[in-house]
Amino acid sequence: MLERITALRGSFSAWQCDALLVDHPIDLFYLTGLRMSAGRLFITRGAAQLFVDGRYFEIAKSKVPSSVEVARLEEDSQKRFLAQAGIRKLAFDSATMSYDRYEKCNLSFGEGERVLVAIPSPLKNFRAIKTEEELVKMRKSAALTKEGLRHLCTILTPGVKEKDLAWEFEKFCRERGAEKMAFEPIIAFGSNTSFPHHRASDRPLLAGDPVMIDVGCVLNDYASDVTRTLWSAKVPPEFFRLQKIVVRAQKAALSICLPGTSFGDLDAAAREVMREEGVEELFAHSLGHGIGLETHEFPRISLRAEERDTRLKEGMVITIEPGLYAPGICGARHEDTVIVWEKGPENLYEDLTFINPQGKYDK
């Protein structure tokens, strides 16, 4: 934790500040190891002080790194800390702080010569590069999700409802240690697969339905995410065409998923395959996203994203998930989570190739 705080201080010059206020719960956990719904961590060039209310005071004193001082969450105490440290420029996360909270912070901490400096998502570049300890946890989270997906395939028979599979996945993962779902399971049958973020319903599975399963869990604080599209022998011909294209598009992106490749170039590689097939207009979302303590975190992989020119680095963990959706007919998406390495991407779901059980639920 101390090295993370030290690394943040290295950005103060670029941010033109002499202290940083961190109050987003996920960022607080990343820097202190403590889950809190409320708290404020002030990081200066020479000190770090965490202010918490009575719910977290005792556990914070015993759990946070010794280099971080712990104090009661009182406005006067925070003002004294900033005054004693001689803080004149206090940076804050403008991506997560509401205008109302900003106004209150400005009244509290922007007095005199002190000013607040808006920095959008100041921790995003640090959190994007995972440590080996984080990667171990993410591999375990992915392994549990794979087990859960394989379990769903054993009960994928005509008559089962979308909601049944969603509940089965959650039950399976929670019984094996998952803290929660990474997101509400997306289970779609038939024409429902044409909705990228379909909510599982009471629709039963019919012979000939394509099936889309997008699932993930949170294990040891880290999220997992994978999508597979399944089919029987009688699905619409259009489905097979879309399925083949998304697999090719993903392979094109994975082939350049190396340090130095820009996020925009990844998206462009997948889109080129779709454009050649005349279906790019059916691609309704970004190619992928970062994943870790949150299911969707920096970076957003898209030609349209602000960070499209930013480049991959070793240790980043991202999803690659091209999808094509023919309204009212069917959709196909193929998503894997990969770790970026110089030698090539480490695909956490590479062994899920069997999940295309043609004829599996026709009987």
Secondary structure as GFF3:
##gff-version 3
##sequence-region A 1 363
A	DSSP	alpha_helix	2	9	.	.	.	ID=ss1
A	DSSP	alpha_helix	12	15	.	.	.	ID=ss2
A	DSSP	beta_strand	19	22	.	.	.	ID=ss3
A	DSSP	alpha_helix	25	32	.	.	.	ID=ss4
A	DSSP	beta_strand	40	44	.	.	.	ID=ss5
A	DSSP	beta_strand	48	52	.	.	.	ID=ss6
A	DSSP	alpha_helix	57	63	.	.	.	ID=ss7
A	DSSP	beta_strand	69	72	.	.	.	ID=ss8
A	DSSP	alpha_helix	75	84	.	.	.	ID=ss9
A	DSSP	beta_strand	89	93	.	.	.	ID=ss10
A	DSSP	alpha_helix	99	109	.	.	.	ID=ss11
A	DSSP	beta_strand	115	119	.	.	.	ID=ss12
A	DSSP	alpha_helix	124	128	.	.	.	ID=ss13
A	DSSP	alpha_helix	132	154	.	.	.	ID=ss14
A	DSSP	alpha_helix	162	174	.	.	.	ID=ss15
A	DSSP	beta_strand	180	181	.	.	.	ID=ss16
A	DSSP	beta_strand	186	189	.	.	.	ID=ss17
A	DSSP	three_ten_helix	190	194	.	.	.	ID=ss18
A	DSSP	beta_strand	211	215	.	.	.	ID=ss19
A	DSSP	beta_strand	217	219	.	.	.	ID=ss20
A	DSSP	beta_strand	222	223	.	.	.	ID=ss21
A	DSSP	beta_strand	226	230	.	.	.	ID=ss22
A	DSSP	alpha_helix	237	254	.	.	.	ID=ss23
A	DSSP	alpha_helix	263	276	.	.	.	ID=ss24
A	DSSP	three_ten_helix	280	282	.	.	.	ID=ss25
A	DSSP	beta_strand	288	290	.	.	.	ID=ss26
A	DSSP	beta_strand	297	301	.	.	.	ID=ss27
A	DSSP	beta_strand	317	320	.	.	.	ID=ss28
A	DSSP	beta_strand	323	326	.	.	.	ID=ss29
A	DSSP	beta_strand	330	333	.	.	.	ID=ss30
A	DSSP	beta_strand	336	339	.	.	.	ID=ss31
A	DSSP	beta_strand	346	347	.	.	.	ID=ss32
###
